[in-house]
Amino acid sequence: MLSLLWALTTAALSIFKLANLFSGSLADVFADWNIVRSFILQVRMGQMLALQILLALIIAICGQVIGSRRGFFIVLVIGILSLLPPALTGHSGGRDYHQLAVISWGMHIVSVTTWTSLVCALSFLFLIQDSSRFQQTKLVSRISLLCFCGALLSGIVNAATRLNNLSTITESDYGRLLIFKSAIVASVGIIAAFYRNWL
């Protein structure tokens, strides 16, 4: 059900992006479906969004018919892969670091999404008072630590590709945003470490 919602919201996002790309309204987009077709078939952003919609629909269908652990693992891999298409359309201000920016952004998306999903899943187990929640906590904790490190490392690498000079980090809006995000990440890391040791 959530995968179907994901596909629908991505489709809506595609329409909004298309309208923004042509500086028009939604009515302009719906008035000429050739524009939509061209966006999906010829524009890289449209291709990646269409691929993400397709993968989300595959996950939604597989989620209804697969009941084995191996099948779940396959769906999990498809789910992780479906996070990557938006990263493939990303770019850095400097051409020399384009590939590094794309790879680090993809790693960042996968790490943050996996981490968030694990926390939500564990919270759900505690909410319904599932007896397996205590056994799963240790596994989730280990994977979460890897995700946290992945998000932190990829975030640093991605930011480095966009900054021309670290000495001027406080002089730009992007630099100040990075400082703010770094403070939040450090706080979350400290809280997570304390909770992990306490639990």
N, C-alpha and C positions, 0 to 999 in steps of 0.2 A: 504493500500500500504506500509506504514512504517512497519507494523507488518510482512508483507511478506519479506521485506528487512531485518528485524531483524532475522527472521528464517534463511534466506540464509547466513547472516553474522555469525550467531552462528554455522551453519553447517560448514562453512569455518574454523571458529575458532577451531571446533572439530577436523578437519583434521590436522590443524597445531599443535594442542596440541598432537595429536596421533603421528605425525612424531617426535615431540620433545621428547615425552615420550620414544620412542624406538631409539632415536638418529639417525634417518634415514631421508631420503628425502621424498618428496611428491610422487615421483615415486614408492618408496618402499611401501607406504601405498596403493596406487591404484593398485599395482601389486598383492596384496593378500587381497581380501575383507573379508576373515576370520578374519583378524586382526581388521578390522573396526567393524565387527559383535561382536567379543569378547570384544572390547572396550566399545561398547554400552550396551551389555548384562551383562558383568561381572565386569567392572571397575566402581567404584562409580562416578568418574568424568564424564565418558562417559554417564552413566545413567542420571545424572543431566542435562547434556547438551542436551541429546535427549529429556528429559522432557520439557526443556525450548523451544526447537524447536517446539514440539507438541503444547504447550500452545500458542506460537506465531502464529502458523498456525490457531489455533482455534479462536484467536482474529481477525486475518485477515478475516476469513470466517464470523464470527459474525458481524464484522464491516460493512459488505456489506448487511446483511439481517435484522439487528436489527434497529428499528427506534424509539422505545419508551424510556422514561427516565429510567424505570425499567430495560430494556434490557441494556441500557448504564451502569447502576450501576453494573450489573452482569459482563459485559465486563471489567469494571474498577477493580473489585475484582480479576478477572482472571489475568488481567495485573499486579496487585500488587503481586499476588502469583507467577507469572512467573519470577519475579525478584529474588526470594529466592533460587532456586536450586543451583546457584553458591556458595551462602553462606553456604549451607549444606556440601560443600566439603572443606570449609576452616578449618584451625586449628591454634592452638596457640603453641608456643614453649613448654609451660608447660602443662602437661596432666591435672593437677588439674583445670586449667581454660579453658579447651577445650570447654565445653558447653557454658560458659559465652562469650567466644570469638566468637563462631558461632552465638549466639543470637544477640550480639551487632553488629556484622558485617552485619547480615540480616537487623537489624533496621537501620543501617547506609545507606545501599543500598536503602531501601525503602524511607527513609527521603530525601536523596540527589536527587534521581530520581524524586520523587513527586515534590519537590521544583523546580527543573530545568524544569520539564514539565509544571508546573503552570506558571512560568515566560515566557516560550516560547509561551504558549497558549495565555497569556495576551498580549504579544508583537505582536502576530499575529492579535488579535482583534484590537489593535491600528493601525497596519499596514493597515488593510483593512477598518479602520474607521467604525467598527461596533458600532451601537448606544448603545449596551448593555455593552460596555467595562467599562464604569464608574460604573455601578452597580456591575459588577463582580470584580472590583478592591478591594473593601473592603473585600469580601469573600476570594479572593486569598491572600490578605495581612494577614488575620487571620490564614489561613492554612499554609502559608509560615512561619509564626512565629513559629508554632508548629513543622514544618519540620526542621527549623533551630535549635531549641532546641533539637529535636530528633537526628539530625546529630551531634551536639556538644557533647551531653551526650554519645551517642553510640561510638563516636570517642575517647572520654576520657577513657571510660571503655575498649574498645578494645586495646588501646595503653597500658593501665595499665596491661593487661594480657600478654603483650609481653615484658615489661620492667622488668628486675630483680631488679634494684635499681634506684630509681628516682634521686639519688645524682650523678649518672654517666651519666645522660641524654645527656650532652654535649660531651661525650667522644666516642659516637658511631654514625655511619652514620644514623641509624634509629632515634636516639634521636635528632640529628640536623635537620633531615627531619620533625620530629614532631614539633619542634620549628618553623620552616619555615611555615608549614601548619597552625599552631595555629595563627601566625601573619596574614596570609591570611584570615582565618576564622574571626578573630577579625575585620579586615578591612572591609570585606564584611558585617558583622553584623552592624558595625557603619554606613556604607553607606546605608544599607537597613533601619535601624532605622530612619536615617535622611530623607530618601525619603518617608518613611511611614508617618512620622509626617508632612512633607511638603505637601504631596498629600492630 
